[in-house]
Amino acid sequence: MTQFGFPYRIGPDGGTEGADLDAHIEQLIALVLFTAPGERVNRPDFGSGVRQLLFTENAPELATALQHLVQGSLQRFLADLIEVRGVAVAAEESTLSVLVQYQAIGSSETRTVKLVREA
């Protein structure tokens, strides 16, 4: 095991379930994006607030704002692990899709993760 898995769970061997670095980074990206600021007691500034915008009018301005919000949040909280290469956001009815292209620090490979949340 190199990293803890998220959400925290017990593995088949009775110990902490682990995750490889790629899975760990993807889990951290989801954690940052879908945690609302103020949701964490000891880190009230942690999160992006993306879920709060699900029921806002779907407009090009919203998509642009979401892209900046996502990119800024990822750079702020995960800058020691990843370099964000690109972000694409799509909001359709009550479904939010976020596509993040990133490169892990110390790696030359660009990876893509797509996260989908329904309200």
Helices and strands as residue ranges (DSSP letters): E 3-4, E 18-19, H 21-33, G 50-53, H 60-78, E 82-92, E 95-104, E 110-118
